[in-house]
């Protein structure tokens, strides 16, 4: 038997889907196409990608036509500067949607999308959510670092059946009360924002009923942090990797892998970081586009094909390495792993950012007191990093409190050392 509240939620969901349909967004059609494409065997899928490139013939970074997978592999990468300098292809005078990137790579970019291109993005998101029993348009609680007080934002939130919460500005108690009134079907937001609220919920033994999924985006999230979120909302926690240019690129599946979910994207790992090609986009050419992040591409074999997985995903390419003494360096992921091991031992869990401003030294900033003296924690972290990497690094105590000023995209580590002729330390 349905309660009045559940009937209202069902009606609101139906309004969102009808809104999409009446405005020409064919989400259901493209979601079924996504499912069909991922079921193709390897040879048929490659043939589909090849045909899409032949039809659209996008341009690479040198302005050369890319009409097949073979020409793609030799194509020049497109930087954000090249992308910004190119005109939009809208020969059919279609209505275009535009959005700006946040500029965390140092270059702010304006992206244009046709209705069909945006429909595919929304369909990918719907496809991801349905793996966890959620449909696009169900009630969302969005955990953001800043509020968007404008009328346009409020109208958009209403149309899309979501409510935005500012975890930085609003008190946790107020957010919890509003959550209980809103009764969301899923939580979506910055990893740090969701973590801070989750800790408050767990510490105060509060129950938030009805949440079926927690989606963490934009920032790296550790396994220990996911467990706190899972305890707080009694729901699975999935990591999302996306960008303004492509929306959802990869989404954590039930096996814990960050799997590529958009079948029209080809993701490669190169010396410049991750580069992405959209074989369908025609409004703007995105051929081996330098997204600005770093990560590895591995493949999980199934009965049909080798599915691409993104692993070791970190933030901006400049944040890849930590530089210790005597010309040594190590991958920044070792910091996250060392602190995750510390959390797994049962110590107080907190959010953190490590900043390097000079070779051989880093500063550890934490969201709250870690349960031991911060200086002692820094010594312990330096010791564990030395054991893991055979590199000497002084870790100094930084600030205690909100980390808003440090949060960039994905990474817990920020590298501020300027390159000298392209080299930080002894990279030989």
Secondary structure as UniProt FT lines:
FT   HELIX           4..22
FT   TURN            23..24
FT   HELIX           27..39
FT   HELIX           42..56
FT   STRAND          58..59
FT   TURN            61..62
FT   STRAND          65..66
FT   HELIX           69..73
FT   HELIX           80..84
FT   TURN            91..92
FT   STRAND          96..100
FT   TURN            104..105
FT   STRAND          110..114
FT   HELIX           115..130
FT   TURN            131..133
FT   TURN            136..137
FT   STRAND          140..144
FT   HELIX           151..159
FT   TURN            160..161
FT   STRAND          162..166
FT   TURN            167..169
FT   HELIX           172..182
FT   STRAND          186..190
FT   HELIX           191..203
FT   TURN            204..205
FT   TURN            209..210
FT   STRAND          213..217
FT   HELIX           223..233
FT   STRAND          236..243
FT   TURN            244..246
FT   STRAND          247..252
FT   TURN            254..255
FT   STRAND          258..260
FT   TURN            263..264
FT   STRAND          265..270
FT   TURN            271..272
FT   STRAND          273..278
FT   STRAND          289..290
FT   STRAND          293..301
FT   STRAND          306..316
FT   HELIX           317..319
FT   STRAND          321..323
FT   TURN            326..327
FT   STRAND          329..331
FT   HELIX           333..344
FT   TURN            345..346
FT   STRAND          352..358
FT   TURN            359..360
FT   STRAND          361..366
FT   HELIX           374..389
FT   STRAND          394..400
FT   TURN            404..406
FT   STRAND          413..415
FT   TURN            421..422
//
